[in-house]
Amino acid sequence: MRDRLPKLNARYKKPIQNPYLTAEPPYKIYLTLPEHSVTNKKLKQSYTQPIILFDLWLIIIPETIYIGGESKATLYLQKHTDSQNSAHLIQIPQNEAIGNDLNIILTATGFLFNNDNTTSLPLDPDTADITQTATFNLTAVRPGKTKIQAELYVGETYKTTLETEVEVTAFEPTQLRPLIAARSRPVPQPNLILQVRTQWNGDISACTFHYHIDSYQPRLLFADGVDCCSQFLPAVWVERTRQLLQTTLEEATTSQAGDCCSRLASLGQYLLRSLFPEELQSTFRTIASLNHPFTLLIIADGDAWLPWELFHDGQKFLGDRLIIGRWFWELEKARPYEFPVGAVNVAHYASVEQPELWTELLHSSGAPPPVPMQAGIFNDMSLLESIRGLHLIRYGQSVDAANREDAPVRVSSSSEIEDIEQEVQPAKLSLRRNHPLVSLSYVNAGRVELTALEQTWASTFVRAGCSAFVGSLWAVRSQVETAFLGAFYHSIWTGQTLGVAFNAARRLAQTVVPESWDWLAYVLFGDPMARPYRPVPGQGYAVVEAIGQEIDDPVAPGSTVRFRVSLRRTPPVWYENRLMEVAEDLAFEDLRVFIVTSGLQVTPGDSVIMTPTATGDYLGWFMLTVPPEMEGETVLVQVHFEDGMEPIHSLRFLLKISNSSLPNYTQPRQKQRQRRGKQNTTEIGGENV
């Protein structure tokens, strides 16, 4: 665990960057490797089994836009041709491609996603001759040059990252800034939603914070629609705020408890006056006068990393008056209103003594026992795909520590550098299958230490796909963490919402250690109204996909569309509905799919025979041919999964018939996901915890 990699990659003469080996907060959890120079001929000879070669492009249109302008990032996938010199080439063994997907995760700092940032394209040999596309709709919110990256996985294995650069020019006063509209959902919205967006000047030397409040509580209608902005602040102001917090905490360690509170309150008042205009200050004072713990969700962009919970109105901290949750502006479409719960996997750093004592805090009546990871580390990063909960335990840097301890990821250092590179390259943090709740215990080891929670820990795990993240802004006392952790998970398992569980845990930590103000350090990244649910048993995830187009795209009269239909043990990477407890092995005696529609020619005409794949899923294909005379019609297509006479799943979608045969790539993929893959009604309506 304490062996380290060389500081320089000897093969490529470039620095090795793997923060997990030095236990720095996880900016990234993998090593980015340069591509090998290899000819197509050598590539083909390196495999003894048949392989499929694909060409990939990532294209952004337009490449230069204004803030508030919309852009489209499109990834093209097609069979390799020697003429496509500018394309990125990937190769996949044919047996691995059957029933598999190319999973795409887009990262676009400074952009708001108008649809999800995750999707997938089928990789079966039967689809190789069809050009497929995945389109993401983006809105620019930050000026300057920025890189848009598409991380590519084959199934769960990381392959490579495509990237391109886009320039966003300064804001035009005549343009309206984009705002996030609340979506309808079966769970109530937070009482208040505060949107915070950073607007920079032309040379990015100063910025102002724009605020917009939406209210969803009758008593707070006076706050609905408040729209204002702060004064202009220098670009280094946010960093100075962190330094002020560090200094305040250091001074507080040598002060009495009352002095500590006074120093933090002074800092909070300074932040409130500097960042909130008078109108916003007045709004929050009026809310405070109601003396009720309303829920507040703060949706902020990546430049607004500020300790909002520590803002002080002269009497109380904002985090003491309201139940606050945070979320990232650009990932708003991925903000869940419910999250699955299950056994919590526990990992810890090498410096943590007696980790079993921390693990015991996660025991709760009626909950599955926590699962300590072997040796406390991630031996196999792919296991993260299957976990239902994750808790990390870390001690801060002690006063006499010469170096930080290794983080909980094993990298064998006994091999040559080349072998280490092969081992680290596919180690990508991914939580998108089960979207678990993630928590971090960052325990004080004798010195004041900020955790860089917003910039590193929370952003890393939220972008990796977790439903919520809980941690502290600075390293806290072990007694405080003990009280908070036990109360938080106990409340979750009794069925409380995230906000209620978080607030109850902070209150208990405050009560148990009244002389400490560490309870103020805790921050929730997640919707405070999000509720837990226990996945119920199910018979797999039924999915139907159109090849070469979106399932909602119009189909030309006289044309034929090919579809892939599958029943999977694990959900697709873009899946948004509730999870199920699926058997480790799907076993059906005679699984078939029946296509029911009107006026369309279905091939095969009888039923689709579902074939087991090497991954334990079931796969089948069918085609729909549209007669020429059906121009302008919309036809319902029903897809029924049956094992003998027993119904398993039913899906349906509308096929639009129009001469506008070009695929409509402006359609959000979220709409496609909702229609092409879901559970049956009884599984969707499962009870909450």
Secondary structure, DSSP 8 states (H G I E B T S, - for coil): ------SEETTTTEE---GGGTT---S-SS---------HHHHHHT-SS-EEEEEEEEEEESSEEETT-EEEEEEEEEE--TT-TTSEEEEEEHHHHTT-EEEEEEEETTEEESS-SEEEEE--GGGTTS-EEEEEEEEE-S-EEEEEEEEEEETTEEEEEEEEEEEEE---TTS----------SS---SEEEEEEEEE-TTSSEEEEEEEEEE-SGGGGGGTT-EEE---EETTHHHHHHHHHHHHHHHHHTS-HHHHHHHHHHHHHHHHHHHS-HHHHHHHHHHHHT----EEEEEE-TT----GGG-B-SSSBHHHHSEEEEEEGGGGGG--SEEE----EEEE-TT-S-HHHHHHTT--TTS---EE-GGGSBS-GGGGGT-SEEEEEEE---TT-SS----SB----SS-HHHHHHHHTT-----TTT--EEEEEEE--SS--B--IIIIIIHHHHHHT-SEEEEESB-B-HHHHHHHHHHHHHHHHTT--HHHHHHHHHHHHHHHSTT--GGGGEEEES-TT-EEE--EEES-EEEEEESSS-TTS-B-TT-EEEEEEEEESS--TT--S--EEE-SS---SSEEEEEE-SSSEEESSS-EE-EE-TTS-EEEEEEEE--GGGTT-EEEEEEEEEETTEEEEEEEEEEEB-S--S--TTS-HHHHHHHHEE--HHHHT--B-
